[in-house]
């Protein structure tokens, strides 16, 4: 496990780095400081370290943030230095619990209603692929690289026959043709391996491939796959 923190510098508008990541025992944190606030680079780092050191209960109720307030006052920083969005990922048995705090957390009511639909659903962890209904009609299969846990979808449709949905494996038609890997992907080699496995599956099935970020693939569907 990584026991150091890291910073990110993206774009040209930031005079100093304002985004920090930190890793602790069973927890990973990314903190995005606000570019318009003074000393938000320091604030983002304070928040990231406080979150890593917080107990699960403190993370759940948000009380850990008081540690950053005390540190801010000790350093004589303005309250705006803590203007940031913090994303915490904590391991809980076989699942990952993700919590967000800060100025980027506001979620529209209609989105909150959608999220609530997932709460009563059964969670299932799988390796390789999962035949959802046991009849081959819907198969989720791993294509890691964009993220470590990225998956794509295989469908058997009455009119189209086998269909593969790429997810974020490809973003445009030329991405597939040229095997382009976005620089923001988590692992280039893993992405390329997933592309090879995806194409082998598509060839074996004779499947229609739909790149979900490609308008030329999506618009003709008119919202339906038959």
N, C-alpha and C positions, 0 to 999 in steps of 0.2 A: 504494500500500500504506500502511496505517496505521502510523505510527512512534511512537505514544504508547501508554502502558498505560492501562487503565481498571479501575474497580472496580464491584462490584455490591452492592446492598443489598436483600435480599429478606426479607420477614417482619418481625416486630416484636421478636424475641427478641435480636437482636444489638445490643449497645451501640455497636459500631464495625463498619465494613465489614471483612469477613474473606475476601472472594473477589476475586481479581484476574485479569485477562487481560492478556497481552502478546503482541506480534507482532514477529517478526524476519524475516530473509531466509529465506523458505521454511518458516517454522515459526510455529505459533500455540499459545499455552499458556493454559489456564484452571486456576487453583489455588484450591481450596476449603479455607479454613482451618477448624480445629476451634473451635467456639464455646465449648467448655469449657476451653480452654487460654489462659493469659495470653500476651499479645503475639502471638497467632496471626495478627493482621492484618499485623504486620511480617513474621512468618515466611512467610506466604503470598506476600507481595511479593518477599521474598528468593528463594524457590523459583522463582517465575515468571520473574524476571530471569535467574537462573542457568541455567534451562532454555533460554531464548531464546539465550543466549550460548554454549551448549554445542555441541560438534561432534557430527555424527551418530554417531560411534563412542562418544562419552561418553554420549549418550542411550541407545544400544543396550545398553551394559553398566551403566548407572546410576551411573557414576563422577562425573558432574557434580554429584551431590548433596553431594559433599565440599566444594564451594565454599560451599554454604549453611551447612554445619557451621562452616566457618572464619569466615564472616560472623556467625553467631550468637554464637560465642565472643567475637569482637571487640566486639560490641555488648553483651555481658554478659546475653544472654537465656537463659532456661531451655530445656532440650532440648525441652520440650513445645510451644514456640513453633513448631516445625517439624512439628507434628502436623497433617497436611493430605493431601488427595488432589489429585494433579496429573495433568492430561490434556494430552498433547502431540500435536499433529497436524503431521506433517512431509510436505512434498511430495516424492514419489519418482517421477520420470518422470511417467507419466500416472495415478498412483495416489496416495492419501493414506494414510500409515502412522500409525496412532494407537497411542500407548503410554500406559499408566497406571502411576503410582507412588503409594505412600502407603497410608494406613489404609483406603481404600475399594476396594482392589484385590483383596481376597480373593474368589476365585471358587470355587464349589462344584465338587467333582470331576466331577459329572455334566455341569456346564456346560462345563468344560474339555474334556471328551470331545467335546461338540458342536462347540466351536470348532475342534478339530483336524480335523474333517471338511472344513472349508473350505480347508485349506492346499493340497491337491493340485489344487483346482479351477482351471480357466482363468479369468483375469480379462479382462473385456471392457468397454471404455469406449465409450459411445454418446451421441449427441445426439438429442433428440426422442423417439424410441421405438425399441424393439428387438423384432423378431419372433423369439422365442427359437428356435422349431423351423422357421421358414420357411413354416409353413402357416396362420398366423393363429390358432392354437389358444391360444397364450400370448403376449401382447404386454405388455412393460413400457413405460410411457410417463411422461415427466417431468411432475410437478405441483409445481414448486418453490414455496416460501413458508414451509411449516412449517420446513423446512431448505432450504438452497440446492440440495441434490441430491435432494430428496424425489421419489419415484416412486409411481405407482399401477399396478394390474394389470388387464388385460383378458383374460378367458377366454371361450372358445367351448365350451360344455358340451353333451353329447348330449341331456340332458333340459331343462335351463333355458335353453339358447340362450346369447346373449351376457350375460356377467356382468362388472361392474366392481367391483373391490375398492378402496376409497378410501384405504387406509393411514391416515395422519394428516391427510389433507386435511380431513376432517370428524371430529369426535369424538362427536357426538350427532345425532339426527334434526333437532333444532331448529337445530343449527349449519348444516345444509344448507339448511333452510327459510328461515332468516333471514340466511344468509351471514355467520355470526359468525366472526371471526378471533381466536384466542386471543392474549393479550398476549405470550405467550412465543414466538410464531412469529418467524422471522428477518426476514420482510419482509411487511408487510400488503398492499401493492399487488400483489406477486407472488402472494400467496395468493389474492387476489380474482380475478386473471387466470387462475390455475390452476383455480379453481372454475368460471369461465365456460367454459373449454376442456373441463373434465371434463363439465359438463352438456351441452355441445354434442355431445360424443362419445356420451354416454348416450342422448340423443334420436335421434341419427343411427342408432345401432345398435338402438334399442328395448331397451336393456340393463336387466337387473335390477341395482340398485345395493346393495351390501352395505357398511355402515359398520361397520368392524371393532371399534370401541369401543362400539357400540350393542348392548346385550343383546337388544333386540327383533329385531335383524337376525341375531345370531349364534346365540342359543339354539335357534331352530327348525331350524337346519341340523344340529344334533346331530353336529357335527364333520365333515360331508361336504357338498360341493357337487356336485350331479349334473347 
